[in-house]
């Protein structure tokens, strides 16, 4: 049996190690878009995920597949005890439980949750790539993220989120429409 003496350096390190900080992007363009985002935040907080900050909600023009309704998007900062793949599995389960159907790539959806950043982790696997590979090319991601973490530097880059947003060439429209989902 492996035990640690209370007060030992290893026990202290294990007990007080901060949980990883993650940044997520949430979006919806089917049904009650605002309620879908609120439900997603509630469900995330019921898992091993604690939302610490949430951006305002933005109405955003579709990107990629344009023949669909506009989205509502926001970004959240959270702590989690889950590793990246377990977090991805929980997110996919939340999407499924809230009615997400994957019928058309970049098509309409009740809910889409992307893991943008997981601490300062650089990871490429068959299941997940961190940081999110399209994060810095999407206005609908950077606008909300810059609101809650403007000075954050994404791993593998030398730019803050604010700088990436200022240099962004994406012309799609993004409009702030409401305060943080955590203000309720």
C-alpha positions in Angstrom: 0.0 0.0 0.0 1.3 3.4 -0.9 0.7 6.0 1.8 2.0 9.6 2.4 2.7 11.0 5.8 0.6 14.2 6.4 2.8 17.2 6.2 5.4 15.6 4.0 6.4 17.6 0.9 4.7 15.0 -1.5 1.5 15.0 0.5 1.4 18.8 0.6 2.1 18.9 -3.2 -0.7 16.4 -3.9 -3.2 18.1 -1.7 -2.6 21.7 -2.8 -1.7 21.2 -6.5 -4.0 23.6 -8.4 -6.5 22.1 -10.8 -5.8 22.6 -14.5 -7.4 25.7 -16.0 -9.3 25.2 -19.2 -10.9 27.6 -21.7 -14.0 26.5 -23.6 -16.0 28.0 -26.4 -19.8 27.4 -26.4 -22.1 28.0 -29.3 -25.7 27.3 -30.3 -27.9 28.2 -33.3 -30.9 25.8 -33.0 -33.8 26.1 -30.6 -33.6 28.5 -27.6 -30.0 29.4 -28.2 -29.6 31.3 -24.9 -31.2 28.5 -22.8 -29.0 26.0 -24.6 -25.9 28.0 -23.4 -27.3 28.3 -19.9 -28.1 24.5 -19.8 -24.5 23.8 -21.0 -23.0 25.9 -18.2 -25.2 24.2 -15.6 -24.3 20.7 -16.9 -20.6 21.6 -17.0 -20.8 22.7 -13.3 -22.4 19.3 -12.4 -19.4 17.5 -13.7 -15.8 17.7 -12.4 -15.7 21.2 -14.0 -16.0 24.5 -12.1 -16.7 27.5 -14.2 -14.8 30.5 -12.8 -15.5 33.2 -15.5 -17.9 33.5 -18.5 -17.8 36.1 -21.2 -20.7 38.1 -22.5 -22.9 36.3 -25.0 -22.3 37.3 -28.6 -24.4 36.8 -31.7 -22.2 35.6 -34.5 -22.4 35.1 -38.2 -22.0 31.4 -39.3 -18.6 30.5 -40.7 -18.0 27.7 -43.2 -21.6 26.6 -43.9 -23.4 29.9 -44.3 -27.0 28.8 -45.0 -28.0 28.5 -41.4 -29.2 30.7 -38.5 -26.7 32.9 -36.6 -25.1 31.5 -33.5 -24.9 32.7 -29.9 -21.4 32.2 -28.6 -19.5 32.7 -25.3 -16.3 31.6 -23.7 -15.7 30.2 -20.2 -12.7 29.8 -18.0 -13.0 26.7 -15.7 -11.0 24.4 -13.5 -11.2 20.7 -13.8 -9.8 17.6 -12.3 -10.4 15.7 -15.6 -7.6 15.0 -18.0 -8.1 16.3 -21.5 -9.6 13.2 -23.0 -12.0 12.7 -20.0 -13.0 16.3 -20.4 -13.6 15.8 -24.1 -15.8 12.8 -23.3 -17.8 14.7 -20.7 -18.3 17.6 -23.2 -19.5 15.2 -25.9 -21.9 13.6 -23.5 -23.3 17.1 -22.5 -23.7 18.0 -26.2 -25.6 14.7 -26.8 -27.8 15.1 -23.8 -28.8 18.6 -24.9 -29.8 17.4 -28.4 -26.7 17.7 -30.5 -26.9 15.7 -33.7 -23.9 15.6 -36.0 -25.5 15.6 -39.4 -23.6 18.2 -41.4 -20.0 19.4 -40.7 -20.1 23.0 -39.4 -23.9 22.8 -39.8 -26.7 23.8 -37.4 -26.5 22.5 -33.8 -28.2 22.9 -30.5 -24.9 23.0 -28.8 -21.2 23.0 -29.6 -18.5 23.0 -27.0 -14.8 23.2 -27.9 -11.8 22.9 -25.7 -9.7 25.8 -26.6 -6.9 25.6 -24.1 -6.0 23.1 -21.3 -3.5 24.8 -19.0 -0.3 25.3 -21.1 -0.6 21.9 -22.7 0.5 21.2 -26.3 -1.2 18.0 -27.4 -1.9 16.3 -30.7 -3.6 13.0 -30.8 -6.2 11.3 -32.9 -9.0 12.5 -30.6 -7.9 16.0 -29.6 -5.5 18.8 -30.5 -4.6 21.5 -28.0 -4.6 24.4 -28.3 -7.6 24.2 -30.6 -6.1 24.4 -34.1 -8.6 26.9 -35.4 -8.9 29.1 -32.3 -6.8 32.0 -33.5 -8.5 32.2 -36.9 -12.1 32.6 -35.6 -13.5 35.9 -34.6 -16.5 34.2 -32.8 -13.9 32.5 -30.5 -11.4 35.3 -30.0 -13.9 38.1 -29.2 -15.4 36.3 -26.2 -12.1 34.8 -25.1 -10.4 38.3 -25.2 -13.1 39.5 -22.9 -12.2 37.1 -20.1 -8.5 36.4 -20.8 -7.0 39.2 -23.0 -3.4 38.7 -21.7 -3.4 35.0 -21.9 -0.7 33.6 -24.3 -1.7 30.4 -26.0 0.9 27.7 -25.8 3.0 27.5 -29.0 2.4 31.2 -29.8 4.1 34.4 -28.8 0.9 36.4 -28.9 -1.7 37.3 -26.3 -5.4 36.6 -27.1 -5.8 40.4 -27.5 -2.9 40.6 -30.0 -4.3 37.6 -32.0 -7.7 39.3 -32.1 -6.2 42.6 -33.3 -4.3 40.8 -36.1 -7.3 38.6 -37.1 -8.3 38.8 -40.8 -11.7 37.1 -40.3 -14.4 39.5 -41.5 -17.4 37.7 -40.0 -19.7 39.8 -37.8 -19.8 39.3 -34.0 -22.1 41.4 -31.8 -22.2 41.5 -28.0 -25.8 41.1 -27.0 -25.9 40.2 -23.3 -23.8 40.0 -20.2 -22.2 36.9 -18.8 -24.3 33.8 -18.3 -23.0 33.8 -14.7 -24.7 37.1 -14.0 -28.1 35.3 -13.7 
